[in-house]
Amino acid sequence: MNYPIYMDYNATTPCSEEVVEAMLPYFSRHFGNAASKSHAYGWVAEDALETAREQVAHLIGAKSKEIIFTSGATEAINLAIKGIFEIFRGEKQHYITCKTEHKAVLDALKSIEIAGAEVTYLEVNQKGEIDIQQLEASIQNHTKMIALMWANNETGLIHPVEEIKKIANDKNIIFFTDAVQAVGKIPVNVSGIHLMAFSSHKFYGPKGVGALYIRHNHPLPKPLPLIEGGGHEKGFRSGTVNVPGIVGMGKAAVMQHEVLNEESNRLSILRNKLENSLLQINGTKLNGSQENRLPHVCNIAFEGIEGEELLRAVNKKVAVSSGSACTSISPKPSHVLTAMGLDTDLGRASIRFSLGKFTTEKEIEDCISHVHAVIQEFRKES
């Protein structure tokens, strides 16, 4: 099959060959259960598990005991939000988030809202930015958590994490961040953060593996487990652990840590070349901030073109998306772009281009040519 050029790295990334090689022995030769404490098969698996825990922790500046492996970021997000809600069940609870969060966060908060929690959804401006003063003004005596993502999956916007950390710590409130699009892409350090979710397959590890960072040695509470039955992962997440996948996540963490700054600079140059050329097309606009964002992402709106037809035509040669992979089947415009003030038609006619480690300059040039040709054809027909 002749695949199109891949520019949907925010949806998922391919496993690096080195990651696959690191995983393979744990499917066959080293197949033991890490919870089997009485023989060598279990010991080898447990050693591999703890090595990976250290590797993942090192990527984000954490201690290995603060890493809880999950099936992915969605599970980690649910553990963080619902697990904290359960700790305070019976008390008056208030949570703060914003309208452009990933659906995993918004849906989890909606669930606890139905169960009795109060939730404040912060507005964003046309760039997708929150108002820090509005955040501070939203805090109440019974506020339990601020839940704000590190970087937006659709526009690449990076929230002012350092300012949010300070507010949360000054008020002694849990700061939970969905850092799925940031970890392994830009420098991330968990200092001052209480809970953080991230996922292996976003930085060239396998799918089906994620982690929740849980701050230790701090008076703020840790979440109650959602999955029980054996006390695995320090009691936070029971179930036989996915040793091959976790080994792969550890290997991917090591590899990304080694090339983080160099790769960010390379992708920023390629992204800017793509973006600058596409924005020369009449009736285009950048969705989001041009400055404070991830180096490999741009989101562009194409005025006067039907969104579904545009996406279908571009995807013939370039694999892109109109937003989050989790909501790509929906004909509705992105909730992120809607919150930023884009009208329905322009929101549907917006495309996210996200680059990665295998993106080449030739692919950028071919993408530019293809998109220009597609838009020219649509404009000719209209």
Secondary structure in CASP SS format (residue, H / E / C, confidence):
PFRMAT SS
TARGET T0000
AUTHOR 0000-0000-0000
METHOD secondary structure of the structure
MODEL  1
M C 1.00
N C 1.00
Y C 1.00
P C 1.00
I E 1.00
Y E 1.00
M C 1.00
D E 1.00
Y C 1.00
N C 1.00
A C 1.00
T C 1.00
T C 1.00
P C 1.00
C C 1.00
S C 1.00
E H 1.00
E H 1.00
V H 1.00
V H 1.00
E H 1.00
A H 1.00
M H 1.00
L H 1.00
P H 1.00
Y H 1.00
F C 1.00
S C 1.00
R C 1.00
H C 1.00
F C 1.00
G C 1.00
N C 1.00
A C 1.00
A C 1.00
S C 1.00
K C 1.00
S C 1.00
H C 1.00
A H 1.00
Y H 1.00
G H 1.00
W H 1.00
V H 1.00
A H 1.00
E H 1.00
D H 1.00
A H 1.00
L H 1.00
E H 1.00
T H 1.00
A H 1.00
R H 1.00
E H 1.00
Q H 1.00
V H 1.00
A H 1.00
H H 1.00
L H 1.00
I H 1.00
G C 1.00
A C 1.00
K C 1.00
S H 1.00
K H 1.00
E H 1.00
I E 1.00
I E 1.00
F E 1.00
T E 1.00
S C 1.00
G C 1.00
A H 1.00
T H 1.00
E H 1.00
A H 1.00
I H 1.00
N H 1.00
L H 1.00
A H 1.00
I H 1.00
K H 1.00
G H 1.00
I H 1.00
F H 1.00
E H 1.00
I H 1.00
F C 1.00
R C 1.00
G C 1.00
E C 1.00
K C 1.00
Q C 1.00
H E 1.00
Y E 1.00
I E 1.00
T E 1.00
C E 1.00
K C 1.00
T C 1.00
E C 1.00
H C 1.00
K H 1.00
A H 1.00
V H 1.00
L H 1.00
D H 1.00
A H 1.00
L H 1.00
K H 1.00
S H 1.00
I H 1.00
E H 1.00
I H 1.00
A C 1.00
G C 1.00
A C 1.00
E E 1.00
V E 1.00
T E 1.00
Y E 1.00
L E 1.00
E C 1.00
V C 1.00
N C 1.00
Q C 1.00
K C 1.00
G C 1.00
E C 1.00
I C 1.00
D C 1.00
I H 1.00
Q H 1.00
Q H 1.00
L H 1.00
E H 1.00
A H 1.00
S H 1.00
I C 1.00
Q C 1.00
N C 1.00
H C 1.00
T E 1.00
K E 1.00
M E 1.00
I E 1.00
A E 1.00
L C 1.00
M C 1.00
W C 1.00
A E 1.00
N C 1.00
N C 1.00
E C 1.00
T C 1.00
G C 1.00
L E 1.00
I E 1.00
H C 1.00
P C 1.00
V H 1.00
E H 1.00
E H 1.00
I H 1.00
K H 1.00
K H 1.00
I H 1.00
A H 1.00
N H 1.00
D H 1.00
K H 1.00
N C 1.00
I C 1.00
I E 1.00
F E 1.00
F E 1.00
T E 1.00
D E 1.00
A C 1.00
V C 1.00
Q C 1.00
A C 1.00
V C 1.00
G C 1.00
K C 1.00
I C 1.00
P C 1.00
V C 1.00
N C 1.00
V C 1.00
S C 1.00
G C 1.00
I C 1.00
H C 1.00
L E 1.00
M E 1.00
A E 1.00
F E 1.00
S E 1.00
S H 1.00
H H 1.00
K H 1.00
F C 1.00
Y C 1.00
G C 1.00
P C 1.00
K C 1.00
G C 1.00
V C 1.00
G E 1.00
A E 1.00
L E 1.00
Y E 1.00
I E 1.00
R C 1.00
H C 1.00
N C 1.00
H C 1.00
P C 1.00
L C 1.00
P C 1.00
K C 1.00
P C 1.00
L C 1.00
P C 1.00
L C 1.00
I C 1.00
E C 1.00
G C 1.00
G C 1.00
G C 1.00
H C 1.00
E H 1.00
K H 1.00
G H 1.00
F C 1.00
R C 1.00
S C 1.00
G C 1.00
T C 1.00
V C 1.00
N C 1.00
V H 1.00
P H 1.00
G H 1.00
I H 1.00
V H 1.00
G H 1.00
M H 1.00
G H 1.00
K H 1.00
A H 1.00
A H 1.00
V H 1.00
M H 1.00
Q H 1.00
H H 1.00
E H 1.00
V H 1.00
L H 1.00
N H 1.00
E H 1.00
E H 1.00
S H 1.00
N H 1.00
R H 1.00
L H 1.00
S H 1.00
I H 1.00
L H 1.00
R H 1.00
N H 1.00
K H 1.00
L H 1.00
E H 1.00
N H 1.00
S H 1.00
L H 1.00
L C 1.00
Q C 1.00
I C 1.00
N C 1.00
G C 1.00
T E 1.00
K E 1.00
L E 1.00
N C 1.00
G C 1.00
S C 1.00
Q C 1.00
E C 1.00
N C 1.00
R E 1.00
L C 1.00
P C 1.00
H C 1.00
V E 1.00
C E 1.00
N E 1.00
I E 1.00
A E 1.00
F E 1.00
E C 1.00
G C 1.00
I C 1.00
E C 1.00
G H 1.00
E H 1.00
E H 1.00
L H 1.00
L H 1.00
R H 1.00
A H 1.00
V H 1.00
N C 1.00
K C 1.00
K C 1.00
V E 1.00
A E 1.00
V C 1.00
S E 1.00
S C 1.00
G C 1.00
S C 1.00
A H 1.00
C H 1.00
T H 1.00
S C 1.00
I C 1.00
S C 1.00
P C 1.00
K C 1.00
P C 1.00
S C 1.00
H H 1.00
V H 1.00
L H 1.00
T H 1.00
A H 1.00
M C 1.00
G C 1.00
L C 1.00
D C 1.00
T H 1.00
D H 1.00
L H 1.00
G H 1.00
R H 1.00
A C 1.00
S E 1.00
I E 1.00
R E 1.00
F E 1.00
S E 1.00
L C 1.00
G C 1.00
K C 1.00
F C 1.00
T C 1.00
T C 1.00
E H 1.00
K H 1.00
E H 1.00
I H 1.00
E H 1.00
D H 1.00
C H 1.00
I H 1.00
S H 1.00
H H 1.00
V H 1.00
H H 1.00
A H 1.00
V H 1.00
I H 1.00
Q H 1.00
E H 1.00
F H 1.00
R H 1.00
K H 1.00
E H 1.00
S C 1.00
END
